[in-house]
Amino acid sequence: MFDTMQHKSSGSKMLEEYIAASPDKAARSVEEMALSEAVFWFSGLRASSIITCLEHMNPKKAAFLLRRLHVKQAARIMQGLNARRAGEIMLNLPPHYKKRLADSLEAGQIKALQEVLNYPQGSAARLMKNDFLSFKTDAKIKDLVARLKTLPANKMPLSVFILDKGGKLCGVIATGQLAFYPQESLAGSVMNVEFVRLSPFDDIAKARDILLENKLALLPVTDGDNTLLGVVSLWDLRTVNSKAEKKTAFEEPPIAKKNLKPALAAALFVLAVIISFIIFKFS
């Protein structure tokens, strides 16, 4: 085993390329590594590559590997995972690590991870992800902007979600609108209170129809108490039909890709414009 930073960087880059080219085979290879070796190489990977690999790993082995990462890094990984896989991994973590991980996640995210395996196959809850940004109603617009500026361009969300004092979803603000509000304004005073949402029990065909009919790229998923559990995006609906997803234990109904491409392309264009505007406005 090479132990120099140069070899580690080179090896991690090769592993990232392998994960990108064949995530299922790469996951099997990582599972066959000794734990110390897997941790060594994983520590040099980007979060996106770790997420892709864990999506295809045996949940028990994925949990064994995840708990060797720093807890804050592990929390970011869990937020980016498909909710179904994140829930499976959560079940295989030891109690003390679950508690530490829970301290780094939103209450709604924890609830979603605990309950996801009880939701029906093909439901929005099985597909949703937890990598959303939420703020309380008393947060200032300048605070939202400051948080967004810390994100890489490819992680810039189209919307941020506003929670009341009880942690319930009560509004949405489009990221592109933030530049037009007074920076001292409170999120609760400018948020959009009329927005579309999904139930975790809604099937993904319904999610697709709602996204396309309303020309949206992202939908929040809330439970009966209006707790924000996760988000479903056009990208999630597009990738659910991939070969790797079909091989998982919970196969989802197929989605017609041809219907999603125009809306997805439009959403990506809008996102690029939003990012450019914010960078120009606040740099």
Phi and psi in degrees as GROMACS dihedral restraints (atoms count N, CA, C in turn):
[ dihedral_restraints ]
;  ai    aj    ak    al  type     phi  dphi    fc
    3     4     5     6     1   -74.5    20    10
    4     5     6     7     1   141.2    20    10
    6     7     8     9     1  -122.9    20    10
    7     8     9    10     1     9.8    20    10
    9    10    11    12     1   -89.2    20    10
   10    11    12    13     1   154.5    20    10
   12    13    14    15     1   -62.5    20    10
   13    14    15    16     1   -34.2    20    10
   15    16    17    18     1   -65.0    20    10
   16    17    18    19     1   -46.3    20    10
   18    19    20    21     1   -69.2    20    10
   19    20    21    22     1   -34.9    20    10
   21    22    23    24     1   -64.6    20    10
   22    23    24    25     1   -44.1    20    10
   24    25    26    27     1   -62.5    20    10
   25    26    27    28     1   -42.8    20    10
   27    28    29    30     1   -65.6    20    10
   28    29    30    31     1   -43.5    20    10
   30    31    32    33     1   -66.1    20    10
   31    32    33    34     1   -40.4    20    10
   33    34    35    36     1   -65.8    20    10
   34    35    36    37     1   -36.8    20    10
   36    37    38    39     1   -64.9    20    10
   37    38    39    40     1   -41.4    20    10
   39    40    41    42     1   -64.6    20    10
   40    41    42    43     1   -39.5    20    10
   42    43    44    45     1   -66.3    20    10
   43    44    45    46     1   -39.2    20    10
   45    46    47    48     1   -62.0    20    10
   46    47    48    49     1   -40.4    20    10
   48    49    50    51     1   -66.1    20    10
   49    50    51    52     1   -37.4    20    10
   51    52    53    54     1   -66.8    20    10
   52    53    54    55     1   -42.2    20    10
   54    55    56    57     1   -62.9    20    10
   55    56    57    58     1   -42.0    20    10
   57    58    59    60     1   -66.8    20    10
   58    59    60    61     1   -38.0    20    10
   60    61    62    63     1   -78.7    20    10
   61    62    63    64     1   -39.1    20    10
   63    64    65    66     1  -149.2    20    10
   64    65    66    67     1    78.3    20    10
   66    67    68    69     1   -59.4    20    10
   67    68    69    70     1   -35.5    20    10
   69    70    71    72     1   -66.4    20    10
   70    71    72    73     1   -46.7    20    10
   72    73    74    75     1   -68.4    20    10
   73    74    75    76     1   -38.4    20    10
   75    76    77    78     1   -62.4    20    10
   76    77    78    79     1   -40.6    20    10
   78    79    80    81     1   -62.9    20    10
   79    80    81    82     1   -41.1    20    10
   81    82    83    84     1   -63.3    20    10
   82    83    84    85     1   -39.2    20    10
   84    85    86    87     1   -65.0    20    10
   85    86    87    88     1   -41.6    20    10
   87    88    89    90     1   -64.6    20    10
   88    89    90    91     1   -39.5    20    10
   90    91    92    93     1   -61.8    20    10
   91    92    93    94     1   -29.6    20    10
   93    94    95    96     1   -83.9    20    10
   94    95    96    97     1   -10.8    20    10
   96    97    98    99     1   -73.1    20    10
   97    98    99   100     1   156.2    20    10
   99   100   101   102     1   -66.1    20    10
  100   101   102   103     1   148.9    20    10
  102   103   104   105     1   -54.9    20    10
  103   104   105   106     1   -46.8    20    10
  105   106   107   108     1   -60.7    20    10
  106   107   108   109     1   -37.0    20    10
  108   109   110   111     1   -69.8    20    10
  109   110   111   112     1   -44.0    20    10
  111   112   113   114     1   -62.4    20    10
  112   113   114   115     1   -43.3    20    10
  114   115   116   117     1   -63.6    20    10
  115   116   117   118     1   -40.8    20    10
  117   118   119   120     1   -58.1    20    10
  118   119   120   121     1   -49.1    20    10
  120   121   122   123     1   -74.0    20    10
  121   122   123   124     1   -37.1    20    10
  123   124   125   126     1   -62.9    20    10
  124   125   126   127     1   -34.9    20    10
  126   127   128   129     1   -64.9    20    10
  127   128   129   130     1   -15.2    20    10
  129   130   131   132     1  -100.0    20    10
  130   131   132   133     1    -0.5    20    10
  132   133   134   135     1   -87.3    20    10
  133   134   135   136     1   154.8    20    10
  135   136   137   138     1   -73.3    20    10
  136   137   138   139     1   154.7    20    10
  138   139   140   141     1   -57.2    20    10
  139   140   141   142     1   -39.5    20    10
  141   142   143   144     1   -61.9    20    10
  142   143   144   145     1   -36.1    20    10
  144   145   146   147     1   -72.4    20    10
  145   146   147   148     1   -39.1    20    10
  147   148   149   150     1   -62.9    20    10
  148   149   150   151     1   -43.2    20    10
  150   151   152   153     1   -60.6    20    10
  151   152   153   154     1   -46.8    20    10
  153   154   155   156     1   -60.3    20    10
  154   155   156   157     1   -42.4    20    10
  156   157   158   159     1   -66.1    20    10
  157   158   159   160     1   -46.5    20    10
  159   160   161   162     1   -64.5    20    10
  160   161   162   163     1   -28.8    20    10
  162   163   164   165     1   -60.1    20    10
  163   164   165   166     1   -26.9    20    10
  165   166   167   168     1  -108.6    20    10
  166   167   168   169     1     1.6    20    10
  168   169   170   171     1   -89.6    20    10
  169   170   171   172     1   159.8    20    10
  171   172   173   174     1   -59.4    20    10
  172   173   174   175     1   128.6    20    10
  174   175   176   177     1   -54.5    20    10
  175   176   177   178     1   -38.0    20    10
  177   178   179   180     1   -66.0    20    10
  178   179   180   181     1   -43.4    20    10
  180   181   182   183     1   -71.5    20    10
  181   182   183   184     1   -34.3    20    10
  183   184   185   186     1   -64.0    20    10
  184   185   186   187     1   -41.0    20    10
  186   187   188   189     1   -65.2    20    10
  187   188   189   190     1   -40.0    20    10
  189   190   191   192     1   -61.9    20    10
  190   191   192   193     1   -36.3    20    10
  192   193   194   195     1   -79.8    20    10
  193   194   195   196     1   -41.2    20    10
  195   196   197   198     1   -59.7    20    10
  196   197   198   199     1   -40.3    20    10
  198   199   200   201     1   -68.8    20    10
  199   200   201   202     1   -10.4    20    10
  201   202   203   204     1   -85.9    20    10
  202   203   204   205     1    -9.4    20    10
  204   205   206   207     1   -86.7    20    10
  205   206   207   208     1   161.8    20    10
  207   208   209   210     1   -60.0    20    10
  208   209   210   211     1   141.0    20    10
  210   211   212   213     1   -60.5    20    10
  211   212   213   214     1   -35.1    20    10
  213   214   215   216     1   -69.7    20    10
  214   215   216   217     1   -36.8    20    10
  216   217   218   219     1   -67.6    20    10
  217   218   219   220     1   -40.9    20    10
  219   220   221   222     1   -60.9    20    10
  220   221   222   223     1   -38.6    20    10
  222   223   224   225     1   -63.4    20    10
  223   224   225   226     1   -41.7    20    10
  225   226   227   228     1   -64.9    20    10
  226   227   228   229     1   -37.5    20    10
  228   229   230   231     1   -64.9    20    10
  229   230   231   232     1   -45.3    20    10
  231   232   233   234     1   -61.2    20    10
  232   233   234   235     1   -36.7    20    10
  234   235   236   237     1   -66.4    20    10
  235   236   237   238     1   -29.4    20    10
  237   238   239   240     1   -88.5    20    10
  238   239   240   241     1   -12.8    20    10
  240   241   242   243     1   -76.2    20    10
  241   242   243   244     1   152.8    20    10
  243   244   245   246     1   -55.0    20    10
  244   245   246   247     1   136.5    20    10
  246   247   248   249     1   -58.7    20    10
  247   248   249   250     1   -35.3    20    10
  249   250   251   252     1   -62.2    20    10
  250   251   252   253     1   -48.1    20    10
  252   253   254   255     1   -68.5    20    10
  253   254   255   256     1   -39.2    20    10
  255   256   257   258     1   -60.3    20    10
  256   257   258   259     1   -40.5    20    10
  258   259   260   261     1   -64.4    20    10
  259   260   261   262     1   -40.5    20    10
  261   262   263   264     1   -63.8    20    10
  262   263   264   265     1   -41.7    20    10
  264   265   266   267     1   -66.4    20    10
  265   266   267   268     1   -41.3    20    10
  267   268   269   270     1   -57.4    20    10
  268   269   270   271     1   -39.1    20    10
  270   271   272   273     1   -64.1    20    10
  271   272   273   274     1   -24.1    20    10
  273   274   275   276     1   -99.4    20    10
  274   275   276   277     1     5.2    20    10
  276   277   278   279     1   -88.3    20    10
  277   278   279   280     1   145.4    20    10
  279   280   281   282     1   -67.5    20    10
  280   281   282   283     1   151.2    20    10
  282   283   284   285     1   -51.4    20    10
  283   284   285   286     1   -43.6    20    10
  285   286   287   288     1   -65.7    20    10
  286   287   288   289     1   -34.3    20    10
  288   289   290   291     1   -76.3    20    10
  289   290   291   292     1   -35.0    20    10
  291   292   293   294     1   -57.1    20    10
  292   293   294   295     1   -42.8    20    10
  294   295   296   297     1   -64.2    20    10
  295   296   297   298     1   -44.6    20    10
  297   298   299   300     1   -63.2    20    10
  298   299   300   301     1   -40.0    20    10
  300   301   302   303     1   -67.5    20    10
  301   302   303   304     1   -40.1    20    10
  303   304   305   306     1   -60.4    20    10
  304   305   306   307     1   -33.0    20    10
  306   307   308   309     1   -67.2    20    10
  307   308   309   310     1   -17.8    20    10
  309   310   311   312     1  -103.3    20    10
  310   311   312   313     1     2.7    20    10
  312   313   314   315     1  -117.9    20    10
  313   314   315   316     1   156.0    20    10
  315   316   317   318     1   -69.6    20    10
  316   317   318   319     1   152.8    20    10
  318   319   320   321     1   -57.4    20    10
  319   320   321   322     1   -40.9    20    10
  321   322   323   324     1   -64.6    20    10
  322   323   324   325     1   -35.0    20    10
  324   325   326   327     1   -68.1    20    10
  325   326   327   328     1   -41.1    20    10
  327   328   329   330     1   -63.5    20    10
  328   329   330   331     1   -44.0    20    10
  330   331   332   333     1   -61.3    20    10
  331   332   333   334     1   -41.0    20    10
  333   334   335   336     1   -64.4    20    10
  334   335   336   337     1   -42.1    20    10
  336   337   338   339     1   -65.7    20    10
  337   338   339   340     1   -36.4    20    10
  339   340   341   342     1   -72.6    20    10
  340   341   342   343     1   -31.1    20    10
  342   343   344   345     1  -101.1    20    10
  343   344   345   346     1   -13.5    20    10
  345   346   347   348     1   -57.4    20    10
  346   347   348   349     1   -36.0    20    10
  348   349   350   351     1   -71.7    20    10
  349   350   351   352     1   -11.3    20    10
  351   352   353   354     1   -89.8    20    10
  352   353   354   355     1    -8.0    20    10
  354   355   356   357     1   -83.1    20    10
  355   356   357   358     1   152.8    20    10
  357   358   359   360     1   -63.7    20    10
  358   359   360   361     1   154.1    20    10
  360   361   362   363     1   -63.2    20    10
  361   362   363   364     1   141.8    20    10
  363   364   365   366     1    79.9    20    10
  364   365   366   367     1     8.6    20    10
  366   367   368   369     1   -89.8    20    10
  367   368   369   370     1   162.0    20    10
  369   370   371   372     1   -60.1    20    10
  370   371   372   373     1   -33.6    20    10
  372   373   374   375     1   -63.7    20    10
  373   374   375   376     1   -31.2    20    10
  375   376   377   378     1   -73.2    20    10
  376   377   378   379     1   -21.2    20    10
  378   379   380   381     1  -103.0    20    10
  379   380   381   382     1   -24.2    20    10
  381   382   383   384     1   -62.7    20    10
  382   383   384   385     1   156.4    20    10
  384   385   386   387     1  -120.2    20    10
  385   386   387   388     1   163.8    20    10
  387   388   389   390     1  -109.0    20    10
  388   389   390   391     1    13.0    20    10
  390   391   392   393     1   -91.4    20    10
  391   392   393   394     1    61.3    20    10
  393   394   395   396     1  -111.2    20    10
  394   395   396   397     1   162.2    20    10
  396   397   398   399     1  -109.1    20    10
  397   398   399   400     1   129.8    20    10
  399   400   401   402     1  -129.9    20    10
  400   401   402   403     1   148.2    20    10
  402   403   404   405     1  -138.0    20    10
  403   404   405   406     1   156.9    20    10
  405   406   407   408     1   -81.7    20    10
  406   407   408   409     1   161.7    20    10
  408   409   410   411     1   -62.0    20    10
  409   410   411   412     1   -25.6    20    10
  411   412   413   414     1   -90.5    20    10
  412   413   414   415     1     5.5    20    10
  414   415   416   417     1   -72.9    20    10
  415   416   417   418     1   142.5    20    10
  417   418   419   420     1   -85.3    20    10
  418   419   420   421     1   151.5    20    10
  420   421   422   423     1   -56.9    20    10
  421   422   423   424     1   -38.3    20    10
  423   424   425   426     1   -62.8    20    10
  424   425   426   427     1   -29.7    20    10
  426   427   428   429     1   -71.8    20    10
  427   428   429   430     1   -37.2    20    10
  429   430   431   432     1   -64.7    20    10
  430   431   432   433     1   -44.0    20    10
  432   433   434   435     1   -63.4    20    10
  433   434   435   436     1   -42.7    20    10
  435   436   437   438     1   -61.2    20    10
  436   437   438   439     1   -39.3    20    10
  438   439   440   441     1   -67.4    20    10
  439   440   441   442     1   -41.4    20    10
  441   442   443   444     1   -65.6    20    10
  442   443   444   445     1   -33.6    20    10
  444   445   446   447     1   -68.7    20    10
  445   446   447   448     1   -15.6    20    10
  447   448   449   450     1   -84.0    20    10
  448   449   450   451     1    -9.2    20    10
  450   451   452   453     1   -90.0    20    10
  451   452   453   454     1   146.4    20    10
  453   454   455   456     1   -67.5    20    10
  454   455   456   457     1   158.0    20    10
  456   457   458   459     1   -57.1    20    10
  457   458   459   460     1   -37.4    20    10
  459   460   461   462     1   -77.1    20    10
  460   461   462   463     1    -2.5    20    10
  462   463   464   465     1  -111.1    20    10
  463   464   465   466     1     5.7    20    10
  465   466   467   468     1   -70.3    20    10
  466   467   468   469     1   118.8    20    10
  468   469   470   471     1   -78.2    20    10
  469   470   471   472     1   154.5    20    10
  471   472   473   474     1   -77.4    20    10
  472   473   474   475     1   -25.2    20    10
  474   475   476   477     1  -142.6    20    10
  475   476   477   478     1   153.6    20    10
  477   478   479   480     1  -119.6    20    10
  478   479   480   481     1   151.3    20    10
  480   481   482   483     1  -109.4    20    10
  481   482   483   484     1   139.7    20    10
  483   484   485   486     1  -110.0    20    10
  484   485   486   487     1   129.6    20    10
  486   487   488   489     1  -111.4    20    10
  487   488   489   490     1   148.0    20    10
  489   490   491   492     1   -81.5    20    10
  490   491   492   493     1  -174.5    20    10
  492   493   494   495     1   -63.6    20    10
  493   494   495   496     1   -24.4    20    10
  495   496   497   498     1   -88.7    20    10
  496   497   498   499     1     2.7    20    10
  498   499   500   501     1    83.3    20    10
  499   500   501   502     1    15.5    20    10
  501   502   503   504     1   -95.6    20    10
  502   503   504   505     1   145.7    20    10
  504   505   506   507     1   -68.7    20    10
  505   506   507   508     1   125.6    20    10
  507   508   509   510     1  -131.4    20    10
  508   509   510   511     1    -5.7    20    10
  510   511   512   513     1  -171.4    20    10
  511   512   513   514     1   167.5    20    10
  513   514   515   516     1  -136.3    20    10
  514   515   516   517     1   142.3    20    10
  516   517   518   519     1  -126.4    20    10
  517   518   519   520     1   124.6    20    10
  519   520   521   522     1   -69.0    20    10
  520   521   522   523     1   133.3    20    10
  522   523   524   525     1   -55.6    20    10
  523   524   525   526     1   -39.8    20    10
  525   526   527   528     1   -66.3    20    10
  526   527   528   529     1   -16.6    20    10
  528   529   530   531     1   -86.5    20    10
  529   530   531   532     1   -14.3    20    10
  531   532   533   534     1   -60.0    20    10
  532   533   534   535     1   -31.9    20    10
  534   535   536   537     1   -70.1    20    10
  535   536   537   538     1   -15.9    20    10
  537   538   539   540     1   -98.3    20    10
  538   539   540   541     1    -5.0    20    10
  540   541   542   543     1   -97.8    20    10
  541   542   543   544     1   147.2    20    10
  543   544   545   546     1   -56.2    20    10
  544   545   546   547     1   134.8    20    10
  546   547   548   549     1   -66.0    20    10
  547   548   549   550     1   -19.1    20    10
  549   550   551   552     1   -92.4    20    10
  550   551   552   553     1    -3.1    20    10
  552   553   554   555     1   -65.8    20    10
  553   554   555   556     1   149.9    20    10
  555   556   557   558     1   -86.6    20    10
  556   557   558   559     1   144.7    20    10
  558   559   560   561     1   -57.0    20    10
  559   560   561   562     1   -38.3    20    10
  561   562   563   564     1   -64.8    20    10
  562   563   564   565     1   -21.3    20    10
  564   565   566   567     1   -88.1    20    10
  565   566   567   568     1   -16.4    20    10
  567   568   569   570     1  -119.7    20    10
  568   569   570   571     1    -5.8    20    10
  570   571   572   573     1   -65.5    20    10
  571   572   573   574     1   154.0    20    10
  573   574   575   576     1   -88.3    20    10
  574   575   576   577     1   118.6    20    10
  576   577   578   579     1   -93.4    20    10
  577   578   579   580     1    -6.7    20    10
  579   580   581   582     1  -108.2    20    10
  580   581   582   583     1    99.0    20    10
  582   583   584   585     1  -141.9    20    10
  583   584   585   586     1   159.2    20    10
  585   586   587   588     1   -89.8    20    10
  586   587   588   589     1   141.2    20    10
  588   589   590   591     1  -138.9    20    10
  589   590   591   592     1   166.1    20    10
  591   592   593   594     1  -115.7    20    10
  592   593   594   595     1   150.5    20    10
  594   595   596   597     1   -87.6    20    10
  595   596   597   598     1   148.9    20    10
  597   598   599   600     1   -62.4    20    10
  598   599   600   601     1   -18.3    20    10
  600   601   602   603     1   -89.9    20    10
  601   602   603   604     1    -9.6    20    10
  603   604   605   606     1   -63.4    20    10
  604   605   606   607     1   139.9    20    10
  606   607   608   609     1   -80.4    20    10
  607   608   609   610     1   163.1    20    10
  609   610   611   612     1   -72.1    20    10
  610   611   612   613     1   -21.0    20    10
  612   613   614   615     1   -65.5    20    10
  613   614   615   616     1   -41.0    20    10
  615   616   617   618     1   -65.6    20    10
  616   617   618   619     1   -41.0    20    10
  618   619   620   621     1   -59.6    20    10
  619   620   621   622     1   -43.9    20    10
  621   622   623   624     1   -60.4    20    10
  622   623   624   625     1   -46.9    20    10
  624   625   626   627     1   -61.5    20    10
  625   626   627   628     1   -42.9    20    10
  627   628   629   630     1   -64.7    20    10
  628   629   630   631     1   -43.8    20    10
  630   631   632   633     1   -61.4    20    10
  631   632   633   634     1   -45.3    20    10
  633   634   635   636     1   -72.9    20    10
  634   635   636   637     1   -41.5    20    10
  636   637   638   639     1   -65.3    20    10
  637   638   639   640     1   -34.7    20    10
  639   640   641   642     1   -96.4    20    10
  640   641   642   643     1     2.4    20    10
  642   643   644   645     1    54.3    20    10
  643   644   645   646     1    48.9    20    10
  645   646   647   648     1  -109.4    20    10
  646   647   648   649     1   158.4    20    10
  648   649   650   651     1  -110.6    20    10
  649   650   651   652     1   -11.2    20    10
  651   652   653   654     1  -150.5    20    10
  652   653   654   655     1   139.3    20    10
  654   655   656   657     1  -132.0    20    10
  655   656   657   658     1   134.9    20    10
  657   658   659   660     1   -78.4    20    10
  658   659   660   661     1   148.4    20    10
  660   661   662   663     1  -113.1    20    10
  661   662   663   664     1   121.8    20    10
  663   664   665   666     1  -125.7    20    10
  664   665   666   667     1   151.5    20    10
  666   667   668   669     1   -89.5    20    10
  667   668   669   670     1  -172.0    20    10
  669   670   671   672     1   -63.9    20    10
  670   671   672   673     1   -23.0    20    10
  672   673   674   675     1   -92.1    20    10
  673   674   675   676     1     6.6    20    10
  675   676   677   678     1    67.5    20    10
  676   677   678   679     1    26.2    20    10
  678   679   680   681     1   -80.0    20    10
  679   680   681   682     1   131.6    20    10
  681   682   683   684     1   -74.3    20    10
  682   683   684   685     1   113.7    20    10
  684   685   686   687     1   -94.9    20    10
  685   686   687   688     1   -32.9    20    10
  687   688   689   690     1   176.8    20    10
  688   689   690   691     1  -170.4    20    10
  690   691   692   693     1  -135.0    20    10
  691   692   693   694     1   149.6    20    10
  693   694   695   696     1  -120.5    20    10
  694   695   696   697     1   130.5    20    10
  696   697   698   699     1  -119.0    20    10
  697   698   699   700     1   168.0    20    10
  699   700   701   702     1   -59.8    20    10
  700   701   702   703     1   -35.9    20    10
  702   703   704   705     1   -64.0    20    10
  703   704   705   706     1   -39.8    20    10
  705   706   707   708     1   -60.4    20    10
  706   707   708   709     1   -42.2    20    10
  708   709   710   711     1   -68.5    20    10
  709   710   711   712     1   -30.5    20    10
  711   712   713   714     1   -73.4    20    10
  712   713   714   715     1   -43.2    20    10
  714   715   716   717     1   -79.3    20    10
  715   716   717   718     1   -16.6    20    10
  717   718   719   720     1   -63.1    20    10
  718   719   720   721     1   -20.1    20    10
  720   721   722   723     1   -94.2    20    10
  721   722   723   724     1     7.5    20    10
  723   724   725   726     1   -70.6    20    10
  724   725   726   727     1   161.0    20    10
  726   727   728   729     1   -61.0    20    10
  727   728   729   730     1   -40.8    20    10
  729   730   731   732     1   -63.9    20    10
  730   731   732   733     1   -39.3    20    10
  732   733   734   735     1   -66.2    20    10
  733   734   735   736     1   -35.9    20    10
  735   736   737   738     1   -66.2    20    10
  736   737   738   739     1   -22.7    20    10
  738   739   740   741     1   -85.4    20    10
  739   740   741   742     1    -7.1    20    10
  741   742   743   744     1   -75.2    20    10
  742   743   744   745     1   169.7    20    10
  744   745   746   747     1   -65.2    20    10
  745   746   747   748     1   -26.9    20    10
  747   748   749   750     1  -117.6    20    10
  748   749   750   751     1    94.3    20    10
  750   751   752   753     1   -78.6    20    10
  751   752   753   754     1   136.6    20    10
  753   754   755   756     1   -98.4    20    10
  754   755   756   757     1   155.2    20    10
  756   757   758   759     1   -62.9    20    10
  757   758   759   760     1   145.8    20    10
  759   760   761   762     1   -67.5    20    10
  760   761   762   763     1   147.3    20    10
  762   763   764   765     1  -117.0    20    10
  763   764   765   766     1   135.2    20    10
  765   766   767   768     1   -73.2    20    10
  766   767   768   769     1   110.4    20    10
  768   769   770   771     1   -63.5    20    10
  769   770   771   772     1   -33.5    20    10
  771   772   773   774     1   -62.0    20    10
  772   773   774   775     1   -27.0    20    10
  774   775   776   777     1   -78.6    20    10
  775   776   777   778     1   -19.8    20    10
  777   778   779   780     1   -94.0    20    10
  778   779   780   781     1   -25.0    20    10
  780   781   782   783     1   -58.9    20    10
  781   782   783   784     1   -47.5    20    10
  783   784   785   786     1   -61.1    20    10
  784   785   786   787     1   -45.6    20    10
  786   787   788   789     1   -66.6    20    10
  787   788   789   790     1   -38.0    20    10
  789   790   791   792     1   -66.1    20    10
  790   791   792   793     1   -42.6    20    10
  792   793   794   795     1   -62.7    20    10
  793   794   795   796     1   -41.1    20    10
  795   796   797   798     1   -64.3    20    10
  796   797   798   799     1   -41.0    20    10
  798   799   800   801     1   -63.6    20    10
  799   800   801   802     1   -41.7    20    10
  801   802   803   804     1   -66.2    20    10
  802   803   804   805     1   -36.7    20    10
  804   805   806   807     1   -65.1    20    10
  805   806   807   808     1   -45.3    20    10
  807   808   809   810     1   -60.6    20    10
  808   809   810   811     1   -42.2    20    10
  810   811   812   813     1   -61.6    20    10
  811   812   813   814     1   -41.8    20    10
  813   814   815   816     1   -62.5    20    10
  814   815   816   817     1   -41.0    20    10
  816   817   818   819     1   -64.6    20    10
  817   818   819   820     1   -43.0    20    10
  819   820   821   822     1   -61.1    20    10
  820   821   822   823     1   -47.0    20    10
  822   823   824   825     1   -61.2    20    10
  823   824   825   826     1   -45.0    20    10
  825   826   827   828     1   -62.3    20    10
  826   827   828   829     1   -40.4    20    10
  828   829   830   831     1   -66.4    20    10
  829   830   831   832     1   -45.1    20    10
  831   832   833   834     1   -63.7    20    10
  832   833   834   835     1   -42.7    20    10
  834   835   836   837     1   -62.2    20    10
  835   836   837   838     1   -42.9    20    10
  837   838   839   840     1   -66.8    20    10
  838   839   840   841     1   -39.8    20    10
  840   841   842   843     1   -68.7    20    10
  841   842   843   844     1   -40.9    20    10
  843   844   845   846     1  -112.5    20    10
  844   845   846   847     1     2.9    20    10
